[in-house]
Structure formats: structure tokens, C-alpha cells
Amino acid sequence: MTITPISLTKSSNPTKTDLLALTLPQLQQWLVERGEPAFRARQIYSWLFQHLVTDFAAMSNLPLALRQRLADEASIGPMIVRSELHSKDDRTRKILLELADGKLIESVLMLYPPVGESTARATVCVSSQAGCAYGCTFCATGQMGFERHLSAGEIVAQVLFFARELRNAPWTAAGLPGSKPIDHITNIVMMGMGEPLHNYANLLQALRILNSAQGFNLGARHMTVSTVGLAPAIRKLSQEALQINLAISLHAPTDELRSKTMPVNRKYPLAELLAACQDYISATHRQVTFEYVLLSGVNDTPTHAHELAELLAPLKQFAHVNCIPVNATSAAYRPPTPEAIRAFRDTLFTHGVSNSVRAERGDDIAAACGQLRTKFEKASKK
């Protein structure tokens, strides 16, 4: 794989206000504080989130003086693209973004053709932090250490980048000429770099902005937040008005095994994590997905599957397991064989635990979390 930098001009000033970080009421207040009428906020919001413009000069229904003032005092998602890679089948696209302070993050667009009665989907895997503080041994980002939280605007900008791409060039799956092209983002998953619930305030701000009916208008049920298991934040999330989906990075059925690969388990062991999930289900009546990265010879045997089923039994039909064959990282873990995956899933089914297996996506472009940044930094040093 060759990593090719993309040269774009950095147009941001760190002293400017990033409008992508503001809710509509906050933008109204920002304008009023500058002597501008509040109704202009809806016009600006429409340009940002519906027309997807990146230049204030394009906001043609605003007075010229306001457009100039916005250019002087505000910005639209300050970041530059360092690399963009497409998989061979063009169903997975990954970007490496440089933020205003030079930090590097990744975002991935995953495109799914229509299957049966389901429509085509365009899902953005979004980063919430530069680096990560939780050190999961099988995750490339976890091996970087924590650098900083992303702002709400930096989270939103990742989604808008791919929204513009699809708007300009709608995607149709190769070999399915009769399928309708998809020209918009249908889902987002907070499963990129970082621990979303560690950056709770900015995460919820970004999700509210993307959910806004006056703005991007993405339904909350099309948003998924994944966490390594921060129990207090899970309980806090259960009280939010947004009906977003919750995914737990579980990856082991016992405390002993989970603590070896996920240090966070020492602070929030399985009993506390499962209790928080039970509270979440009681408050929301929504199913919880348990992400389970399968590591060959580590956590992938039928015995592990039996232990996992027993662990999740109290949650009954509200638990779903997503089996994920591991991507190769510097930790040198290997994915299980197809036979081992099948035996693991069959054991779960026998115990009445619904489960699925995530199809491998973007292996040829290092699509797993943190891989592209790692390769880019190594190439830059060379």
C-alpha cells in the first residue's frame, strides 16, 4: 500500500469560531452578540449542513457584509486531508486528517449495497479523540497513548467530509447496475480513534448537531456509540433524550482474560459493566451490542463462547454479540479460522444469544482504527 499525501491549503485560524461546533441556539446567540439578527442562524445552518458548503462566499442569501464578517471571525471545520485511500472495490474509503494543531486522526466511509429489502447504506466511522487513554492491546490507537479530545466541530467535520464526497459523486455498487445510487450519509458509528465516552460533552454536542432537524437531520437511531465500558458514563448516556445505539467493546467473557487485553477492566470489572448495561436497558428499552474481537488462541474457543453466553444471559433478548475477526496490528494477534468462527457462533446460538459476524472491510487500505496513521507516521520518518 502506498500512502500519498494530499496537498490542501490550511485555511483555518485557531482564534476563529468553528461554526460546526455550535448548535442552532448557540449560533443564534453568537450572531446576536455581534449585532446580527438571530434568523440568519437558520440560513447559515442550512448552508453548512444541507448545502454542505465550505466557503462563506457561497452563502448567497446572506448580506455581503455578513459573509465577510463570517470569513474574518469564523471557520468551517478547520482541518486538512493528508491522505485518502479507497479499497479495491471502492466500498471502503479512509482519510487521514490533520487538525489545526497538527494532530492526526482517521475517519472511514463504509458503503453497503442493497441486500434483499434493505436499502443501500453509507456509514461513517468517526474518531472522537487523537490517540486513546485506554490501551487495549489489540488496537493500534490504544498503543499510541492519549493526546487530546476532539472538539464537537472536529467530530462533525468528519461526517460532512464524506457527505460532500457522496453528494458530488453518488455511489453505486459495481455489479448491481439496477440499484439506486446513494448520495448521502445514512449512519454514523463512533468507533474510530479514541474512547467516545471519555470525551462525553463534545461527543453529545456533536451528536445533537448532526441530529438537528434544521441541520444535518440524521436520525438518532442511525447513530451508534461504542465504549470500552465506562460504567458511570453508560448510566449517564441512558438518561439522554437522544435515542442513540450503544455498543460495548467486550472482547472477553471473564475478568481475568479481559484485564489482559483491556486495562480498563481493572477499574470497571465485568460485574459493574454488566450492571450498567442492565440499567441502560431498563431506562431505554433498547438492545445493546457487544463487540467481540476474536483473537486466535486467546478468546475464540467454544468454551469462551459458553462463558460469554452465561455472562450475557441476564440481559436476555437485549444482548447481541458482534463477532469481529481481529485485524493485524503491531501486537501480532491473528484472526481465527472460518471453522473456529463458525464453532464460536454456533455455541452462542445454542445458548439463545443472537450474534453476527462483521465482514472484513478495507484490509487493503489499513481501515482498522489507527492503522493508517501508524503507517503514515512511519513513512514520514523514513
HELIX and SHEET records of a PDB file:
HELIX    1   1 LEU A   19  ALA A   21  5                                   3    
HELIX    2   2 LEU A   24  VAL A   32  1                                   9    
HELIX    3   3 ARG A   40  PHE A   49  1                                  10    
HELIX    4   4 PHE A   56  ALA A   58  5                                   3    
HELIX    5   5 LEU A   64  GLU A   73  1                                  10    
HELIX    6   6 ALA A  152  ASN A  168  1                                  17    
HELIX    7   7 PRO A  196  ASN A  199  5                                   4    
HELIX    8   8 TYR A  200  ASN A  211  1                                  12    
HELIX    9   9 ALA A  220  HIS A  222  5                                   3    
HELIX   10  10 ALA A  231  LEU A  237  1                                   7    
HELIX   11  11 ASP A  255  THR A  261  1                                   7    
HELIX   12  12 PRO A  263  ARG A  266  5                                   4    
HELIX   13  13 LEU A  270  THR A  284  1                                  15    
HELIX   14  14 PRO A  302  LEU A  312  1                                  11    
HELIX   15  15 ALA A  313  PHE A  318  5                                   6    
HELIX   16  16 PRO A  338  THR A  350  1                                  13    
HELIX   17  17 ASP A  363  ILE A  365  5                                   3    
HELIX   18  18 GLN A  371  LYS A  381  1                                  11    
SHEET    1   A 2 THR A  17  ASP A  18  0                                        
SHEET    2   A 2 ALA A  74  SER A  75  1                                        
SHEET    1   B10 MET A  79  HIS A  86  0                                        
SHEET    2   B10 THR A  92  LEU A  99 -1                                        
SHEET    3   B10 LEU A 104  TYR A 112 -1                                        
SHEET    4   B10 ARG A 121  CYS A 125 -1                                        
SHEET    5   B10 ASN A 187  MET A 190  1                                        
SHEET    6   B10 MET A 223  THR A 227  1                                        
SHEET    7   B10 ASN A 245  SER A 249  1                                        
SHEET    8   B10 VAL A 288  LEU A 294  1                                        
SHEET    9   B10 ALA A 319  PRO A 325  1                                        
SHEET   10   B10 SER A 354  VAL A 357  1                                        
SHEET    1   C 2 GLN A 129  GLY A 131  0                                        
SHEET    2   C 2 PHE A 146  HIS A 149 -1                                        
END                                                                             
